[in-house]
């Protein structure tokens, strides 16, 4: 313990963990209100809130007040982030088990981790049979996890110069001011997050969706989560509703600092955001390809092919995971393209998962530089993103992340295949869970679920969801010798 105390500020970590647990307990009490409205049992949420809330109060009283952000060490930040998401997954499983909706622990843990990491993979076969309060809890876990990752990537990690996020989120001049203004920046981002959620809910209500489903789908969309209170996800809703959800999925995959600058009317910052332009170009290009495939090969009317194609492409690239159709019924090259979109990801600083657009941009610029140097060997060509120079360290870090991501994907696929899953199911399960998408290929496709997988596979996939959501390095660094050295 003495060794750990010399590396980490345990009392400070305890205070932050206590606050996180208190927020989860409060969220469970919100679901109690939903249970009252629909005349359902409040016991699962009251008991869960008590189990989570009491340790939160005790831990809060035993810990010390938080220091200024400049006093929080990098190691503390890494540990807090990883520990918090693991605790979210464990505590979030309580309402499922206590209510009997998902009685098995590993199933409930999988569902909870999937919710908080905004993955959207589910073990449930009949979603509509669940109580409204449990369905609301599933969607709420998405919404909580989404705002958590926004604050983490835009405010916390850049303020510690962790992972190079300061280059992809706020301008360096603003980033220097973030530490003393962390709370202010966080509130503004929360306001933007809430505003987008409310706007979508209102538009869904206008399209005839009831209030409960509008709120749940808005939670799942803005957080790019994908949990729906309907068994067939979005398939049975009107074209209007599908277009609204497509639009907001696309918006949720945008770097939230774009909205921050939009609110401040700093339009030049948005115009110069190279990742934003690249994101839109990739979505539009792949969406048009899928539209042409569906229109030419399935006989669908152009509007239906356009709507269905763009919905699934946006859903996959933003890692939301909603489904408006069974894409496994498409021509084989159509769903193969969908499989490869699982590795793209949305923008840095969004709620989307995956490798992220900024890293793909860096990779492409490295390839361009290599080709240029083959023609002009003595040329010195720097890599710039958003008109900012990328250091060699950050360049190597981005390329190493892509290599590490693909390596973990390969290892995870082999492990699941070893457990007994067919290769298609194994590989797509790993891809979709690491990227935080939800549905995959094979027996975990858009009309299937993960309930039939063995517990060992669910444990591995739960770990991969957290690993992918926290950008790999944040978790892996805890297992290095250098992290625990003084």
N, C-alpha and C positions, 0 to 999 in steps of 0.2 A: 504493500500500500504506500509505503514511503516513497518508493521509486515512482509510482504513478503520480503521487502528489507533486513530485519535483518536475514532472513533465506537463501535467494538466492542472488547471485551476478548478479543482473538483467542486468547490463551493459555488463558483460562478456557473459552472456547468449545471449543477443541481438547481440553481435558481431558474435558468432558462428552460430546463426540462420540466420543472414544476409549472411554469407558465404554459408550456405546450400542453401538458396534461390537463391543466385547468381549462384551456380552450376546447379540448376534446370533450371534457365533461359537460361544458356549457353547450356544445353542439348536440350532445346526446339529449340534453334537456329540451332543446328546440324540437327534437323529434318526438319528445313526450307530448308537446303541444299538438303535433300532427296526429298522434295516436288518439288524443282526446277528441279532436275534430271528427275523426272517422270511427269513433266508438271502439277503438282497439285497446288491447292491454298496454298499460304504461309501464308495467313491471320491467320488461327487458331494458328499457332506457333509464329508468330510475335506478335500478340495481347497477347497471353498467356505469352510470354517472357517479354512483357512490363508490364503486370499486376503483374508479380512476381518480375521482375527486379527493378522496381522503389522503392517499399517498401524495397527491399534488400539494395539499395544504401542509402536510408534515414536512415535505421536502422544501417547501417555500420558507417555512419558519426556521428550518435548520441551516438554510443557505444564507449567503451574504448578498447585499444589494449589488446590482450589476454595476461594473465599472464603466467608464466612458468607452466608446467603441475603439478608441485608440489604445486602450489597455487590454483589450481582448486579443489573445495570441492566435496566430494562425492555427496552431495545433488544436486549441480549444474549438475554433470554428469548424475544422474538419470533423472533430469528434462529435460535436453537438449536432451537426447536420446528419451524419450517419446514424447516430443514436436516436435522433428524433424520428427519422423515417421508419426505423425498426420498431420503435415504441408505438408509432401511429398504427402500423400494421397489426401489432399484437393487441392493443387496446381496442382498435376498431372492429376486431372479430367478436367482441363480447356480445353486442346486441344480436348478432346472427345466431350464436350458440344458445344464449339464454332464451331467445324467442322460439328456438327449435326450427327456425327457417333453414339454417345450415348447421346441424348438430355436430358434425365431425370437425375437430380442431383444425386440421390441415386444410380442409375445404374452406372453413370460415377465414382462416389466415390468408389463403390465396385470394379470396374475394375482397378482403379488407386491404391487402397490399395492392391488389389490382386497382382498387378505388383510389387510395391515397397517392399512388404513383401515376394516376390518370391513364392507366393502361386500358381498362375496360374488358379484359378477359374474364370470363365468368364460368363458374362450375354449375350454374343453375340451368335446369331443363325447362321449368315452367315458371317464368318470371312473374307472370300476371297472377299467379296463385298466392303470391306473398302479400302480407299486410302492407297497406299504404305507407305506414311509418317506416317499415324496413326498406321499402323501395325508395323513400325519401332519404333515408340514411345512406343507401348506396350512392345516390346522386350527390348528396352533400359531401361525402368523402372525396369525390372528384373535385368539387369546388374548393374545398379546403386545401387539397394537395396542389391545385393549380395556382392559387394565390401564394402558397408557400414557395413554390419553385420560382415564381416571378420575383418575389422579394429576395430569394437566395441568389439568383443569377444576376439581377440588375443592381441590387443594393449591397448584399453581404460579401459575396465573392470578389466583386470589383474593388471594394473598399480595402480588401486585404491583398489586392493584386494577385488573386488566385486564378490560375487557369487562363489568364489573358482576357478575361471577360470585359475588362475595362476598354478594350479596343473595339468590342462588338456591341456595347450597350451605350453607355453615356460618353459624351465627349470628354477628353482628358481634363479640360478646364473645369467642367462640372464635377468630374469624378474626384478632383482634389477637394471639393467642397462637401462631398457626400458624408464623410465621417461625422462632422458636427450636425449634419442635416439628415441623418438616416431616418429618423421618425417622420420628418416632413416629406421626404421622397416616398417613403413607404405608404403614407396616407394618400398621396396623390395617385400612386399606382393602384391602391385599393379602390379608390374612387373611380378610376378608369375601368377597372375590372368589374365593379358593381354596375356601372353605367352600361357596359356592353351586355351584361347579363340581363338587366332590366329591359333594355331595348329589344333584345331577342325575344324575351318572354312576351312582351307587348305585341310584337309582330306575329308570334305564333298564336296568341289569343285572337288576333284579328283574322287569322286564317281558319278559325274554328276549333283549334285544339283547346281542351279544357285547362283550367288554371294549374292543376296539379301536374299534368304532363308537360305544360309549357315551362314551368319552373324546373322540373327534373331535366328536361332536354336542354334547357339553357345552361344549367349547371354542367351538364356533360359536354356541351359544345364549347363554351368559353374556356373550360379547363382542358379541352381536347381529350376528354375521357372516354365517352362512348357508351356508358351504361344507359340503357333505355328501360322504362317501365313496361315496354311492350315486347312480346316474344319475338316479333318479326322486325324489331328495331324501327326503322323509319319507312319500311316498304309499303305499309298500308295507308300512309298519309298522302294528302293531296300534293300535286306538283308544286303548288305555291309554298307549302310548308317545306318541301324538299329543297326548293330554291333558297328559302330563308336560312335553313340550316347549313346549306352549302356555303352561302355568303359568310355566315358567322364563323364557320369552321375555318374558312380562308382568312378571316380577320384575326382569329385566335392564333393562327400560325405566324402572324407578323410580330416582329420584335416590338414589345410594348413601349419601348422608348420612342417609337414612331408616333404613337398616340400621345406620349408625353410632350414631344415637340409640337405635335399638331395642336394640343391644348394651349401651348405657349406661343403658337403662331410662328414658329421658327421653321418655315416651309423649306428653306434652303438646306436644313439638316436632313429633311426627308428626301429631298431631291438628290442629295449626295450619298444617300444610303445605298451602297452597291449591293449589299446582301438582300435588301428589300426588292430591288429590281430583278435580281437573279431569281429570287423566290417566285415572283409572279411569272417570270419567263418560263421557269421549269414547270410550274403548275399548268400554265396555258398550253405549253407544247405537248406535254403528256396527255392532258385532257383532250386535246384535239385529235391526237393519234387514236386514243381509245374510242372517241366519238366516231371517227371514220371506220374503225374496225367493226363497231356494233352496227352502224348504219349499213355497211357494205355486206357484212357476213351473217347478220341475224335477221335482216328484214324489218328491223324496228324503224318506225318513223324517225325523221331526223331529230325532232324535238325531244323525243323519248331517249334516243341514243345520246344526245347532247347532255340531257339532265342526268341520266343514269351514269354516263361515263365520267362527267365532271364531279358528280357527287362522290363516287368511289375514289377517284384520283385525289381529290381534295381531302377526303376522309383518311386516306392512307398516308399521304405526304405530311399532313398535319398530325398524324398519329392519333386521330380521334377514334376511328374504329366503328362509327355508325355504318349501317348497311341499308341501302335502298333496294338492293337486288342480290341474288346469289351469283357473285362473279365467277364462281367455279363452273357455272353453266355457260360462260362466254367461250368463244373460240380459244384454243389453248394459248396462243400467243397473247391474247388479251389478258388472261389471268396471270400469265408469266410476267408481263409488264407490271401488273399490280404487285406481284411478289417482290420484284426488284425495287419498287417504290418504298418498300418497308425499310430500306437502308438509307433513304434520303433524309427525311426529317424536315422540320420546319425551321424557322429562323431562331438564331440565338436570342435569348431574352423573351421568348414566347413560352406558352405552356406546352408546345409540341415537344416530342422526344426525338429519337433518332440521332444520326451523326451530326446533323445541322448543316444548313446552307453555307455558313461561313467557312466551315472546314472543307466542303466540296469546292468552294471558290479558291481556297488556298491550294488545294490539290491541283486544280485545273491550271492555276497560274504557275505552279511549279512545272507542270508538263509543258506549258507554253515556253517557259524560260529554258528548259532543257532543249527543246526544238530550236529555239532562237540561237542558243550557244553552239549548236551543231553547225549552224550557218556562219555565226560570228563568234568564234571561240574566245576572243579577248574581250567581248562585251561584258559589262557589269550591269546586271539588270536586277533591280530590287522589286520586292513584292509589296504591293500596297492594297489595302482594303479600306473603303470609305475615305480615300485620300490620305490615309495614315500608313506610315511605313511599318511593315511587319518585321520584327527582329528575327534573327536566325533562330534564337531559342524558341520563340513562339511558333515559328514556321515548323521547326522540327517537332515541337509538342503536338501541333495539329496533325501532322503526318503520322506521328507515332500513335495518336489517338485512333485514327482510322485503322491502322494496322492492328492495334490492340483490340479494337471493337470487332474486327473481322476474325481475329484469332479466338476471342471469347465465343463468338458465334459458332465457329467451327468446333471448338472443344465442347460447348454446350450441346450442339447437335449430336456429336458422337456419344456423349453421356446418355442422352435420351434414347438414342438408337440402341445403346447397350442395355438400357432398361427394358427395351422391347417395343418401342414405338417405330413405326415405319419411317423411312428416311424423310419423306415429304412432310409428314406430321411433325417429326422431330425438328427439322430445320426451320419450318415456318413457325412452330411454337416458340423457339428460341428467338427468331427474328422479330416476331410480333411482341414478345414480352420485353426484350431488350429495348425496343424502340417505343414501347408504351402504346401499342396500337390496339390490340384486342383480338379480333378474328384473324385467322391465318389461312393455311391451305391444308388439304387433306382432311383428316377427321376433326380438325378444329376450325373449319371454315365458317363463313358468316351465318349459316343456318345450324351450326353445331355448337358445342361448348367444350370446356376443359374438364368437365366432371368425370369423364370416364378414364382419365389418366391416373396412373398409380400415385400414391402419396409421395413417393420419392421424387417423381417428376414434378409434382406441384411445389415441393420444397425448392428444388433447383430453379424452377421458373420464377418463384417468388423472390429468390435471391437475385436472379437476373433482372427482375423488374426494378428492384431497388438500385442495383448496380448501374443499370442503364439510365434510370431517372436522375441519379446523382452524378452522371457523367464519368463513371468508372474511376478516374483518378482519386476523387474525393473519398471513395471507400477503400480502394486498394492501398492507399498510402498508410492506412491504419495497420496494415500487415507488414510494413517494412521496419527493419531494424533502426533506420535513421529516425523514424517518427518517435520511437520510445527512448532514443538516446537523449542525454541531458544537453 
